[in-house]
């Protein structure tokens, strides 16, 4: 099973669970205790539709179907609809598709209810235009979709599971973590910007980072921040070492840019190359800010990673990493390592042994 299939199945599971719970909750809120409410008159033949025990399975089924539809639309939109379209246009397209599918699903379910309970429910063409219950359900689905998207976006911004930890106050006080950092920077950025102009240069950076984002999930990386033409990636230490993910991401990104070299050459007249500096170890992580709250990492690991990356030009190599990180990686015959000796990095009192890697 390939990575895209696994990604879809993972998102499908999350979506089905969320929507089943959401629609089940809607059924409970709307129908629980309804038959006992004073002044509520239930027409003959519709008694079964006010019993929570009978109606709840139908809402759970609705939620499961909506979950499949939601996951499929989101997954396909990432591959069919261009990410270079504005967020507003992409959102509008998806809302229109959701609206059509919601009408179809509810129409089919109303037909199912009519058959099971032998009741006459109006599900003729255009029934939804004047149906007030449909408006309530549509509003509820919209609010639920926004909530689901909020959690997804938060996971993408902070990393998987970080939002829950922030809500629980885990990072209100600085805590210690072991992480690997990679500073990834465009080579000859000043020269390229002068040659193609600031507008095209900005588009070039966008395209490069779009390509990078295609492979980041595959290697378990978290994007800490973008700084101009530089991006800072991070891994929990043990996770970054698994199958040498932190190292393999760089070479995979190189390969992607090479495969798209004709695109970059035709559009910008240049083929972008990136240089990387890597280091890992102990550092502190804490919640900072009030107006724009985010997680911030503090410690020598970040400074050392940045300084190592700045040495790439001096040694004319594309990737450098510290000896301490290299010793924890499992370098096999697929890669060659080369010691470049020790270097006194800016702001450091002790020299650091650095290495470069290349494909064998």
C-alpha positions, 0 to 999 in steps of 0.5 A: 500500500503506497503513502497516498493510500495510507494517508487517505485511510488515516484521514478517512478513519478520523473523518468517519469517527468525527462525523459519526460522533457529531451527527450522533450528538445532533440526534441526541440533542434534537430527539432525546426526551422529545416524546416526553415534552409537554405540548409536543404532538406527534402525528400518528405513524411518526411515533418511531421517529421520536424515539432516540433508540430508533433514530440514533442509529440513523444519525450515526449512519448519516455521520459515517456516510458524511465522513466518507464523503468529507474525506474523499472530497478533501483528499481528491481536492488536494490532488485535483484542485491546484494548490495555487488557487486562492484559499477562497476559491478552493473553499467555495468549490468544496462548499458547493460540492458538499452542499450537493452531496448533503442533499443527495445523502439526506434524500436517500436517508429520508427514502430509507426512513420512509421504507423502514417505518412506513411513513410518508416523508416528503422527499420529492425534488426540491424538498430541501428549499422549504424544509426548515429542519434541513436548514438546521442540519445544514447549519450544524454540519457547517459549524461541525466542518469548521470545527473539524477544519480548525483541528486539522489546521492546528495539527498542521501548524503545531504538529500532531497532538500539540494542540491538545497539549497546549489546551491542557497547558503542557507548554505554559511552563518551559519543558525540556525536549530532545529534537533534531533541527534542519535549517534549509536555505536556498543557494545563491538567493541574492544572485537569483533575486537580482537576476529574475526580480523580486516578483518572480523570486517570490513565486520561485520560493512559493513553488519550492516550498509547495514541493517541499510540503509534498514530501514533509509528511512522508518523513515525519518532519514538522515545519517550525517556521519559514524565514524568507527563503529559509525553512526550519524543520524539526523532528522529535529526536527518536522519530527523526532517527527512524530509517534516517528520516531527517537525512533522507528528507533532504535527498528526497527534496533534491531529487524532486527539484531535479525531476522538476528542473525543466519546469523551473528552467522554463518558468524562472530560468534557474534550477533551485538548489538548497543547502542544509545544516543539521544538529540535534540534542536537548532544548527547551520548548515553551508557549510564547505570545498572547496576541499571536500565540505559538510554540518557541524552541530555545537552546543551543541546538537551534543556534548550532544548526543554523551556524552549521548550515552557514558553513555550507558555502565555505566547504562548497557542499549541500549538506552538513551535520554535526558529528553527534547527530551522525553517530546516532544515524545508521549510515548504510551503503546507500550514503557516503560520509566525509569528515570536514574536520572541526570548525569554530562556529560563530558564537561558540567557544568550542569547535564542532566536528562536522560531516557532509553526506552524499549519495553513494 
